[in-house]
Amino acid sequence: MLTRTLLATGLLFNATVGAQQVEFADYVETLKVEASEKGVSQATIDSAFADIKLFKRAIAADKNQPEKKKTLDTYLPQAVPQWKVDKAIKLYRQHETLLQEVGAKYGVQPRFIVALWGIETNFGSYTGNYSVIGATASLAYDGRREEFFKKQLFSALKIIDDGHISADKMKGSWAGAMGQTQFMPTSFLSFAEDYDGDGRKDIWGTLPDVFASAANYLASVGWNDDVTWARQVKLTADIAEADRGLKVKKTLAQWQQLGVRRWDGKDLPSRDINASLVFPDDASGRVYLAYSNYDALMRWNRSNYFAVAVGYLSDRIKFEI
């Protein structure tokens, strides 16, 4: 009886999987038609969809992203261990001439370019091994965010069509984030740079393009190389809930009046710049006065933990270089 039950269950599972594969194959055919209507060449369509498969792991990852598992105090030592700081400093020195050149052109301090590179992909050592076409098609098929992932898919096809990379080499994360900068395809089209002038915007393997693309992104979303990203502060008085978060901008003098002080208890700088009071965890955790560059980092990735990790690594580079 048990054997029959298991057999029936197995047949049902296989039938379900088989039906899903057929449905995905049918869905891919509609994507091909739409891609053609958008002007993607037949050669690109043929190469991009040649060996496409349904990535169930990508769908599962999209549905099960953890909202929060750690505190910033436990996250930072894992995101920015000493070995990563050491590697960042070594690579900064190794590529300092190029980094200074790119930084001057785009108005972005080089230490932030290196920090983003380190936090996103461990300086290019892990960029993801999913087919970007397969991952974005799978996530569009899932339907939960179909329009978003279809837009990413068609942008990826345009990138292939424009000759920046071949379909078989276009690898990325389960969500379709690509290369050493982890750009989504739409971000690639908006911000990727061909800094070495070879006709290809290669964020996968060409460091001049990687650095310039990261810097161009930051410059395009309002980066200011005259200020840093944030400073950790302490509070000498309760701060109203209405005064917290990135949407609230006050001058340093105003924050001083509300009881915000440097981490060592001294008065805030006297510069006439605006900042927001950010609590990555809660009132019992770390508190930061976040400047406009913090907002720019949040445009890259809407995570306070990400922004703080990049900023923290950039500070370690600055003070140890």
SULVEN-V150598 format. One record per residue. RES is the residue in one letter. PHI is phi in degrees with one decimal (NA if undefined). OMEGA is omega as a letter, one per 30 degrees, with the letter a starting at -180 (* if undefined). Layout:
res: {RES:RES}
phi: {PHI:PHI}
omega: {OMEGA:OMEGA}
//
This chain:
res: {M:L:T:R:T:L:L:A:T:G:L:L:F:N:A:T:V:G:A:Q:Q:V:E:F:A:D:Y:V:E:T:L:K:V:E:A:S:E:K:G:V:S:Q:A:T:I:D:S:A:F:A:D:I:K:L:F:K:R:A:I:A:A:D:K:N:Q:P:E:K:K:K:T:L:D:T:Y:L:P:Q:A:V:P:Q:W:K:V:D:K:A:I:K:L:Y:R:Q:H:E:T:L:L:Q:E:V:G:A:K:Y:G:V:Q:P:R:F:I:V:A:L:W:G:I:E:T:N:F:G:S:Y:T:G:N:Y:S:V:I:G:A:T:A:S:L:A:Y:D:G:R:R:E:E:F:F:K:K:Q:L:F:S:A:L:K:I:I:D:D:G:H:I:S:A:D:K:M:K:G:S:W:A:G:A:M:G:Q:T:Q:F:M:P:T:S:F:L:S:F:A:E:D:Y:D:G:D:G:R:K:D:I:W:G:T:L:P:D:V:F:A:S:A:A:N:Y:L:A:S:V:G:W:N:D:D:V:T:W:A:R:Q:V:K:L:T:A:D:I:A:E:A:D:R:G:L:K:V:K:K:T:L:A:Q:W:Q:Q:L:G:V:R:R:W:D:G:K:D:L:P:S:R:D:I:N:A:S:L:V:F:P:D:D:A:S:G:R:V:Y:L:A:Y:S:N:Y:D:A:L:M:R:W:N:R:S:N:Y:F:A:V:A:V:G:Y:L:S:D:R:I:K:F:E:I}
phi: {NA:-62.4:-60.7:-64.7:-64.3:-64.2:-62.7:-63.6:-63.4:-62.7:-64.1:-65.0:-62.1:-63.9:-65.9:-64.7:-61.8:-61.9:-63.7:-65.4:-63.5:-64.8:-61.4:-64.8:-61.2:-65.1:-64.1:-60.5:-61.9:-69.2:-65.7:-61.6:-62.4:-64.6:-61.7:-61.7:-64.9:-86.6:96.1:-70.9:-66.0:-64.2:-62.7:-67.5:-59.3:-62.9:-72.9:-69.4:-100.8:-57.0:-120.1:-67.1:-140.6:-78.4:-94.8:-68.8:-66.1:-66.6:-63.7:-63.7:-64.8:-66.1:-83.6:-122.3:-68.6:-68.8:-72.3:-167.7:-122.6:-128.6:-102.7:-60.8:-65.8:-90.2:-74.0:-58.1:-62.2:-81.6:-75.5:-131.8:-71.7:-60.5:-63.4:-72.5:-61.9:-60.4:-67.4:-61.5:-66.4:-61.3:-71.9:-58.4:-65.6:-64.0:-113.1:-60.2:-61.0:-64.1:-62.6:-65.3:-64.5:-65.2:-60.1:-67.3:-66.3:-100.2:72.3:-132.3:-60.3:-55.7:-61.5:-75.5:-62.8:-66.1:-64.3:-60.5:-58.0:-71.3:-72.4:-69.4:-137.3:50.9:61.4:87.1:-81.2:-138.8:-115.5:96.2:-123.4:-82.9:-64.2:-63.3:-64.9:-65.2:-66.2:-69.4:-66.1:-63.1:-70.6:-68.0:-60.3:-57.1:93.4:-66.2:-132.9:-58.3:-63.2:-61.4:-76.3:-64.7:-62.2:-65.7:-60.9:-67.5:-67.6:-62.3:-63.9:-65.2:-60.4:-65.5:-60.2:-80.4:85.5:-78.2:-162.3:-86.0:-60.4:-71.1:-100.1:-80.2:-110.9:-169.0:-79.2:-61.6:-93.2:97.4:-73.1:-120.3:69.4:-72.4:-98.2:54.1:-77.3:-69.0:-53.5:-66.1:-67.5:-56.3:-63.1:-86.8:-126.8:-63.3:-124.2:-98.9:-71.7:-86.4:71.0:-92.7:91.4:-126.5:-94.0:-105.3:-85.1:-89.6:-139.0:-115.7:-60.8:-56.7:-69.4:-61.6:-64.8:-67.8:-65.8:-63.5:-65.4:-64.0:-59.3:-61.9:-61.5:-73.1:-107.0:100.4:-62.6:-126.0:-81.4:-93.1:-132.8:-91.4:-98.4:-173.0:-141.3:-73.6:-131.8:-123.5:-107.4:-101.9:-152.6:-66.5:-107.1:-61.1:-56.0:-67.4:-97.9:-103.4:103.6:-66.3:-74.6:-97.6:-114.7:-137.6:-73.6:-61.2:-63.5:-67.5:-65.8:-59.0:-64.3:-83.7:100.9:-88.5:-132.0:-57.8:-61.2:-88.2:93.5:-76.8:-63.7:-68.9:-57.7:-94.2:-66.4:-90.4:-131.7:-93.2:-152.9:-118.2:-98.3:-116.8:-117.0:-57.2:-108.8:-152.3:-63.1:-89.7:-99.0:-67.0:-127.0:-128.5:-89.9:-100.1:-90.2:-61.1:-68.6:-63.8:-59.9:-64.2:-64.0:-71.3:-69.6:-69.4:-150.6:-76.5:-140.8:-62.0:-62.7:-61.7:-60.1:-67.2:-62.3:-63.2:-63.0:-63.1:-64.2:-62.9:-67.0:-62.2:-64.1:-59.2:-88.1:-116.7:-72.4}
omega: {l:l:l:a:l:l:l:l:l:l:l:l:a:l:l:l:l:l:l:l:l:l:l:l:l:a:l:l:l:l:l:l:a:l:l:l:l:l:l:a:l:l:l:l:a:a:a:a:a:a:a:l:l:l:a:l:l:l:l:l:a:a:a:l:a:l:a:l:a:l:l:a:l:a:a:l:l:a:a:l:a:a:l:l:l:a:l:a:l:a:l:a:a:a:a:a:l:a:l:l:l:a:l:a:a:l:l:l:a:a:l:l:l:a:l:l:a:a:a:a:a:l:l:a:l:a:a:a:l:l:a:l:a:a:a:l:l:a:l:l:l:l:a:l:a:a:l:a:l:l:l:l:a:l:l:l:l:l:l:a:a:l:a:l:l:a:a:l:l:a:l:a:l:a:l:l:a:l:a:l:a:l:l:a:l:l:l:a:a:a:a:a:l:a:a:l:a:l:l:l:a:l:l:a:a:a:l:l:l:a:a:l:l:a:l:l:a:l:a:a:l:a:l:a:l:l:l:a:a:l:l:a:l:a:l:l:l:l:a:l:a:a:a:l:a:a:a:a:l:l:l:l:l:l:l:l:a:l:l:a:l:a:a:l:a:l:l:l:a:a:a:l:a:l:l:l:a:l:a:l:l:a:a:a:a:l:a:l:a:l:a:l:l:l:l:l:l:l:l:a:a:l:l:l:l:a:a:l:l:l:l:l:l:l:l:l:a:a:a:a:*}
//
